[in-house]
Amino acid sequence: MRKLVNVVETEENGFEELFGQEVTFFCMNYIYAGKLVGVNATHAQIESPKIVYETGDFKTDSWKDAQSLPSSLNIMLSSIEAFGVVK
């Protein structure tokens, strides 16, 4: 069954509305989480990044196994499958 959906575009839609928040990126091979601090035409940048090896229950407030990375991280936009505030 097809459903009609009304999409409303605003200037602050997508990444812009998430600046400064703890965001999770579901990418082709890995899951990354961190504070979104920048976006350009090819990359998103996060501070205090973590690579998530095991999510655990999504109803909990933390990841079951997330390892901190030593510095900020740039993620290629072309590898992102989904993103948002998850935890």
Order of alpha helices (4+ residues) and beta strands (2+ residues): beta-beta-beta-beta-beta-beta
